[in-house]
Amino acid sequence: MNTFRYEVADIDGDYANLRRTDIESDELKPVARALLPPEIGVGTKLVYEMMQYEIED
C-alpha cells in the first residue's frame, strides 16, 4: 500500500484543505472533516495509509 503525508493548510467549514508534504506540490486537496481525526487543526501533520488518515507521531 502507498503512504502519503499531508499537512492541514486550512479548514473551510466541513472540509479541510490538505497539502502533500512528501512531494513538491502547491496543490490543495479538499477532504471532508468527517474522514479526518476530530482533533485536527491548521498545521496538523497527517499520514494517509490504507484508506485512513491518522495524525503523524
C-alpha positions as CSV (number, residue, x, y, z in Angstrom):
1,M,0.0,0.0,0.0
2,N,1.1,3.6,-0.6
3,T,1.6,6.0,2.2
4,F,1.1,9.8,1.7
5,R,1.9,12.6,4.1
6,Y,-0.1,15.8,4.4
7,E,-0.4,19.0,6.4
8,V,-3.7,20.8,7.1
9,A,-3.3,24.0,5.2
10,D,-6.7,25.5,6.3
11,I,-10.1,24.5,7.4
12,D,-13.2,25.6,5.4
13,G,-16.4,24.6,7.1
14,D,-16.9,20.8,6.7
15,Y,-13.7,20.5,4.7
16,A,-10.0,20.6,5.4
17,N,-7.6,21.5,2.6
18,L,-4.5,19.3,2.8
19,R,-1.1,19.9,1.2
20,R,1.2,17.0,0.3
21,T,4.4,17.2,2.2
22,D,6.1,14.0,0.9
23,I,6.5,15.6,-2.6
24,E,6.8,19.1,-4.0
25,S,3.3,20.3,-4.6
26,D,1.3,23.5,-4.1
27,E,-2.0,21.8,-4.9
28,L,-4.5,21.5,-2.1
29,K,-6.7,18.5,-1.7
30,P,-10.2,19.2,-0.1
31,V,-11.1,16.4,2.3
32,A,-14.4,16.1,4.3
33,R,-13.6,16.6,8.0
34,A,-15.7,13.6,8.8
35,L,-12.9,11.5,7.3
36,L,-10.2,13.1,9.5
37,P,-9.4,12.8,13.2
38,P,-11.6,15.2,15.1
39,E,-8.7,16.9,16.9
40,I,-7.0,18.3,13.7
41,G,-6.2,22.0,13.3
42,V,-4.3,24.1,10.9
43,G,-0.7,22.8,10.7
44,T,-1.6,19.3,11.9
45,K,0.5,16.6,10.1
46,L,-1.4,13.6,8.8
47,V,-0.5,10.2,7.3
48,Y,-2.8,8.6,4.8
49,E,-2.5,4.8,4.7
50,M,-4.9,2.0,4.0
51,M,-7.7,4.5,3.2
52,Q,-7.4,6.2,6.7
53,Y,-6.0,9.5,7.9
54,E,-4.1,9.5,11.1
55,I,-2.2,12.2,13.0
56,E,1.5,11.8,12.4
57,D,3.5,11.0,15.6
